[in-house]
Amino acid sequence: MKEMSVEERFELVKRNTQEIVTEEELRKLLREKKNPVVYWGTAPTGKPSVAYFLPMLKLSDFSRAGFKVKVLLADLHGALDGTPWVDLDHRYDYYKEAITQLLKASGADLKKIEFVRGSEFQLKPEYSYDVLKMASMNSIGECKKAASEVVKMGENPALGGLIYPIMQALDEQYLGVDVQFGGVDQRKIFMFARENLPRVGYDARIEIMNPMIQGLVGKKMSSSDPKSKIDLTDDEKTIIEKVNKSYFLEGDSDCGIMEFLNYVIMTIKQDNKEKLLVERPVKFGGNVEYSNYLEIEKDVVEKKLHPMDLKNAIANELIRLLSKVDKKKLNELAKKAYK
């Protein structure tokens, strides 16, 4: 296989992202470094949903574009965001297994991905020193604003939630990365990092964000609302029921089920040079195949494709995708992690 050009690597990194801060810096990095380092982090809180397939596919893209990929399982961040301290080890085990299985199901090369546990470096004296240093340079209001989209906040937020963005900023330095990748819901923390790392003597990093997939019943898929998401361990009957009940108005492509189709199912299909089969009775036009998402969206908007027919196809694809997940193993780990 011939080596990708800088532009080909750039386009692969850029696909299915919402924002890159900045594209010029990314192009420069790709010109100067054959194997830059990117990290994606997650705090072990609620159970990951199928929405995690989007960042997993992006990690695979990074890997194919020559990046060294680090997955940060930020256990201490989980505690700062409400995970009971006594459950941290079990939540870590669950997340590591779930992320590993998601990466496998996404077709990622696990040999090119390194897992890092946050507490392995975040408890070191030099890291703690930098946390205090950055804390002395920021107000409560600035930290609250940075964390507001990610950390559970109330009128009187816990101090741990305000420390969260400081630690996430410093993770970029201590993981030795060129790029941090995450959902656009983390944008305020990413901008906080770009502003504050130079203040403590470190370089600002490139920040790359993927869009957030809407939930099945509106907003993003949420680990705290079982109706809004499809869990990795849901059985076939549950998957079909959740997909069938999901929000999807005829002629309207703006919904979570269509976003999942775009960013996950059709991305996998196109990479594997496969088509999406939508099965329909002959009286409703018969079976139809699609090569890309835009063809599907066009037929949905023009009401040539009924939501129920497409829902059936999406449910079948989800069942096929989740058949690659060892649900028995995840359920066993969940018994300890989510008592």
C-alpha positions in Angstrom: 0.0 0.0 0.0 1.5 3.3 -1.1 2.3 5.9 1.6 -0.3 8.7 2.1 0.5 12.3 1.2 0.2 15.0 3.8 -3.1 16.1 2.2 -4.5 12.6 2.3 -3.5 12.2 5.9 -5.1 15.6 6.7 -8.4 14.7 5.0 -8.6 11.3 6.8 -8.1 13.0 10.1 -10.6 15.7 9.2 -13.5 13.5 8.1 -16.5 13.3 10.5 -15.0 16.1 12.7 -16.8 19.3 13.5 -13.9 21.6 14.3 -10.1 21.6 14.3 -8.2 24.3 16.2 -6.4 24.9 14.0 -6.3 23.3 10.5 -3.1 25.3 9.7 -1.3 23.8 12.8 -2.5 20.3 11.9 -1.1 20.6 8.3 2.2 21.9 9.7 2.3 19.0 12.2 1.7 16.4 9.4 4.4 18.0 7.2 7.0 17.9 10.0 6.1 14.7 11.9 5.6 11.2 10.4 4.2 9.8 13.6 2.6 12.5 15.8 0.8 11.6 19.0 -2.9 12.0 19.7 -4.9 11.2 22.8 -8.6 10.7 23.4 -9.7 10.5 27.0 -12.8 9.3 28.8 -13.8 9.4 32.5 -15.3 6.1 33.7 -18.7 7.3 34.8 -21.9 5.9 33.2 -21.9 3.0 30.8 -20.7 3.9 27.2 -23.3 3.8 24.5 -23.1 3.0 20.8 -22.4 6.7 20.3 -18.8 5.8 21.3 -18.4 4.1 17.9 -17.9 7.6 16.4 -14.7 8.5 18.4 -13.5 4.9 18.0 -13.7 5.1 14.2 -11.8 8.4 14.4 -9.1 6.8 16.5 -8.8 4.2 13.7 -8.5 7.1 11.2 -5.7 8.7 13.3 -3.9 5.4 13.4 -4.2 5.0 9.6 -2.9 8.6 9.2 0.3 7.6 11.0 -0.5 8.9 14.5 0.5 7.1 17.6 -2.8 6.9 19.6 -3.2 7.0 23.3 -6.5 6.3 25.1 -6.6 7.9 28.5 -8.9 6.2 31.0 -9.2 9.1 33.4 -10.2 7.4 36.6 -9.5 10.4 38.8 -11.6 12.6 36.5 -14.4 10.0 37.0 -14.2 10.6 40.7 -14.2 14.4 40.3 -17.4 14.0 38.2 -19.3 11.9 40.8 -18.1 8.3 40.4 -17.8 6.8 44.0 -14.1 6.4 44.9 -14.8 2.8 46.0 -16.0 2.0 42.5 -13.1 3.5 40.5 -11.2 0.3 40.0 -14.3 -1.7 38.8 -15.4 1.2 36.5 -11.9 1.4 35.1 -12.0 -2.4 34.3 -15.4 -2.0 32.7 -14.3 0.9 30.5 -11.1 -0.7 29.4 -12.9 -3.8 28.3 -15.7 -1.8 26.7 -13.4 0.5 24.8 -11.2 -2.4 23.7 -14.3 -4.2 22.3 -15.5 -1.0 20.6 -12.1 -0.6 18.9 -12.1 -4.2 17.8 -15.7 -3.9 16.4 -14.7 -0.7 14.6 -11.8 -2.4 12.9 -9.0 -0.5 14.6 -5.5 -2.0 14.9 -5.1 -2.5 18.7 -1.4 -2.9 18.3 -1.2 0.8 17.4 -3.2 2.0 20.5 -1.9 2.5 24.0 -4.1 2.6 27.1 -3.1 4.9 29.9 -4.7 5.1 33.4 -4.9 8.6 34.6 -3.9 8.0 38.2 -0.6 6.4 37.0 0.8 9.9 36.3 -1.7 12.3 37.8 -0.6 11.5 41.4 3.0 12.3 40.8 4.4 15.4 42.7 5.4 17.4 39.5 1.9 17.0 38.1 0.3 18.1 41.4 2.7 21.1 41.5 1.5 22.1 38.0 -2.2 21.7 39.0 -1.7 24.1 41.9 0.3 26.5 39.7 -2.5 26.6 37.1 -5.1 26.8 39.8 -3.4 30.0 41.1 -3.8 31.6 37.7 -7.5 30.9 37.3 -10.7 32.0 39.0 -13.6 29.9 40.1 -15.7 31.4 37.4 -13.1 30.6 34.7 -12.9 26.9 35.8 -16.7 26.6 36.1 -17.1 28.0 32.6 -14.5 25.6 31.2 -16.1 22.6 32.8 -19.8 23.5 32.4 -20.5 21.3 29.3 -18.8 18.2 30.6 -18.9 18.1 34.4 -22.1 17.9 36.5 -22.6 21.4 37.8 -25.2 22.9 40.1 -25.6 26.2 41.8 -22.9 25.2 44.3 -20.6 22.9 42.3 -18.1 20.6 44.0 -14.5 21.8 44.1 -13.4 18.6 42.2 -15.4 19.6 39.2 -13.5 22.9 39.0 -10.2 21.1 39.2 -11.3 18.8 36.3 -10.4 21.2 33.4 -7.0 22.1 34.9 -6.1 18.4 35.0 -7.4 17.8 31.5 -5.3 20.7 30.2 -2.1 19.3 31.9 -2.8 15.8 30.6 -1.8 17.0 27.1 1.7 17.8 28.5 2.1 14.8 30.7 1.0 12.4 28.0 3.4 13.9 25.6 0.9 14.5 22.8 0.6 16.9 19.8 -3.2 16.6 19.6 -6.1 16.1 21.9 -9.2 14.7 20.3 -12.7 14.6 21.8 -16.4 15.6 21.5 -17.3 19.2 20.7 -19.0 19.2 24.2 -15.4 19.6 25.5 -14.6 22.7 23.4 -14.5 25.0 26.5 -12.0 22.7 28.2 -9.9 22.5 25.0 -9.8 26.3 24.7 -8.9 26.5 28.4 -6.0 24.2 27.7 -4.8 26.2 24.8 -4.9 29.4 26.8 -3.4 28.0 30.0 -0.6 25.6 29.0 1.6 28.5 27.8 1.0 30.3 31.0 2.8 27.5 32.9 5.6 27.1 30.3 4.2 24.4 28.0 3.1 24.5 24.4 -0.5 24.7 23.3 -1.8 21.7 21.5 -4.0 21.1 18.4 -7.6 20.4 19.4 -9.8 18.2 17.2 -13.5 17.8 17.9 -16.1 15.3 16.7 -19.8 16.2 16.6 -22.1 14.8 19.4 -24.7 12.3 18.2 -28.2 13.2 19.2 -30.0 10.8 21.5 -32.8 8.6 20.3 -35.3 10.9 21.9 -33.5 14.2 21.5 -30.2 15.8 22.7 -27.1 13.7 22.9 -27.0 10.0 23.8 -26.8 10.1 27.6 -25.5 7.4 29.9 -28.0 8.6 32.6 -31.1 8.3 30.3 -31.5 4.7 29.1 -34.3 5.7 26.6 -31.9 8.1 24.8 -29.2 5.5 24.0 -28.5 2.0 22.9 -26.2 0.2 25.4 -23.4 -2.1 24.2 -25.0 -5.0 26.1 -28.6 -4.5 24.8 -30.1 -7.6 23.3 -31.6 -7.8 19.8 -35.2 -7.3 21.0 -34.2 -4.2 23.0 -32.2 -2.7 20.1 -35.2 -3.1 17.7 -37.6 -1.6 20.3 -35.4 1.4 21.0 -34.7 2.1 17.3 -38.5 1.7 16.5 -39.4 4.2 19.3 -36.7 6.7 18.3 -37.6 10.2 17.1 -37.7 10.3 13.3 -40.3 12.4 11.5 -41.0 11.6 7.8 -39.1 14.0 5.6 -36.8 15.2 8.4 -33.2 14.0 8.5 -32.3 16.0 11.7 -32.4 13.2 14.3 -30.1 11.0 16.3 -30.8 7.8 14.3 -29.8 9.6 11.0 -26.6 11.0 12.6 -25.6 7.5 13.8 -26.2 6.2 10.3 -24.0 9.0 8.8 -21.1 9.0 11.2 -20.9 5.3 12.1 -22.8 2.8 9.9 -22.2 4.5 6.5 -18.6 5.3 7.4 -18.0 1.6 8.1 -19.9 0.6 4.9 -17.8 3.0 2.7 -14.5 1.9 4.2 -15.5 -1.7 3.5 -16.9 -0.8 0.1 -20.3 -2.2 1.1 -23.8 -0.9 0.5 -26.7 -0.4 2.9 -29.6 -2.7 2.1 -33.1 -1.4 3.0 -35.7 -4.1 2.7 -39.2 -3.1 1.7 -42.3 -4.9 0.4 -42.7 -4.7 -3.4 -45.8 -2.5 -3.0 -43.7 0.1 -1.3 -41.0 0.1 -3.9 -39.1 -3.1 -3.1 -35.6 -3.4 -1.7 -33.1 -0.5 -2.3 -29.4 -0.2 -1.8 -27.4 2.9 -0.9 -23.6 3.6 -1.4 -23.4 6.7 0.7 -25.2 8.8 3.3 -26.1 11.7 1.0 -28.2 9.4 -1.2 -30.1 8.2 1.9 -30.6 11.7 3.2 -31.9 12.9 -0.2 -34.5 10.1 -0.3 -35.6 10.8 3.3 -36.0 14.5 2.7 -37.9 13.9 -0.5 -40.1 11.3 1.3 -39.1 8.5 -1.0 -37.8 6.5 2.0 -40.0 6.0 4.9 -38.5 6.3 8.4 -39.8 2.8 9.4 -38.1 1.1 6.5 -34.8 2.8 7.3 -35.2 2.1 11.0 -35.5 -1.6 10.3 -32.3 -1.4 8.2 -30.5 0.5 11.0 -31.6 -1.9 13.7 -30.2 -4.8 11.6 -26.9 -3.0 11.2 -26.7 -2.3 14.9 -27.4 -5.9 15.8 -24.6 -7.0 13.4 -22.2 -4.4 14.8 -22.9 -5.3 18.4 -22.7 -9.0 17.7 -18.9 -8.4 17.7 -19.1 -7.3 21.4 -18.7 -9.9 24.2 -21.8 -8.9 26.1 -21.4 -11.7 28.6 -18.0 -10.4 29.7 -19.3 -6.8 29.9 -22.3 -7.8 31.9 -20.1 -9.6 34.4 -17.8 -6.6 34.8 -20.9 -4.3 35.1 -22.2 -6.2 38.1 -19.2 -4.9 40.1 -18.8 -1.6 38.4 -22.5 -0.5 38.6 -23.8 -1.9 41.8 
